[in-house]
Amino acid sequence: FTIGKELRLDRPAVMRRGLACGYSLPELEFVVEYWSGGEQARDVVVGLIKEEFGDVEVEAKCLGTGAGDVAVCAQRGEELQEILSVPQSDLVRELELPRPSAVRDALKRYKR
């Protein structure tokens, strides 16, 4: 997939034009990529996405064994934008805190 292009839209204006012109925005979906052993981190990240965005579709992909980054990407149609990429080990340590702030803050920034 391609990362780097940002989808920035004035949502109210697009929705007004969309309704008038008979088209609508593609549904928002999320992709969470993680490594084997990161199932707890995956579950927490998926829960935070659903908490922030409601009942959106979230696809979780295990990239195999080893250590690496957990990536959270938002997808609307063919456009895929990385929201957050953090070393899985850092995220697991952060999960010991009452609030996984890096993930929550990145989701809130994307939502704006």
N, C-alpha and C positions, 0 to 999 in steps of 0.2 A: 504494500500500500504506500501511498505517498503522503508525507507529512510536510508541512511548511506553508501551505496555502491556508489562509484564514477566511472563514465565512463570517463576515461582519455585516449585519443587516439591521436596518431600522425596522424592528419587528412590527410595530403598529402600522407604519406606512406601507410595508410590504403586504401585510394582511389586508389593509384597505384596498390596495391595488389588486391583490390576488382575488379578492371576492368580486371586485368590479370586472375584472378581466376573465374570470372563470378558471383561474389556476390556484393551486395551493402549494405551500412549502412541503417538501418531503418530511416524513416523520423523523424526529430526532432519536438516534440510537447511540449506545455507548459500547465500546470494546475495551475490555480489561485484559491485558496480557501479563502473565505471571510465570514463574518457574516452579517446578515440582518442589513441594515442601512449603509453598506459599499459599496453601488453601485458606488458612485463617485470614491472611492479609486480603486475599481475593474476596472472601465473604464480607469482610468489613467494608472494603471499597465499594462493592456492589450495594451494600446496605446504605452507605452514605450517598451514592448516586440516586437511589430510589427515594431517600429521605429528602434530597434537594430538588429532584425533578419529577417526583411522583412515579406513576406506573409506566416508566419507559422501558424499552427492551434493552437488556444488557447482555452482551455476548462475552463470555469468559474463555480465554484461550490459554492453555498451558503450553509453554514454549519448549518443554522438555526438562531434562535434569540439569542441574548446575545452579549457579548463582547469577543473577542479573538484575535488571531493573523491572519494576512493575510500571507498566505504561497504561494511562487512562486516555482514551481517544473518544472524541465525539464525532458522530457521523450523521450527515444529513444528505441523503441521496448518495452521490458519488464522492462528495467532499468529506475528507477525513482529517480532523485536526487533533494533534496531540495536546492534551490539557496538562498532563503531569507525567513526569518520568522520574522515579525515585528508586534508589537501590532497595531491593526487597529486604535486605537485612536492616536497613534504616527504618523502613516502614514497620517491620515486625517489632523493632524496639519501641517505635512510637505508639504501637497498639497497646503497650503496657500503660500508657497515659490515659487519663479519663476521656480525652478527646483527640482524635487524630487530626490535628490542626492543618498540616500541610495539604492533605487531601481535601478536607472541608473548605479551606480557603481557596484552593485552586478551582473547585467546583463553583463556589460563589462568584469568583472573578469571571468564569466563563458564562455564568448565567446572566450577568449584567450585560 
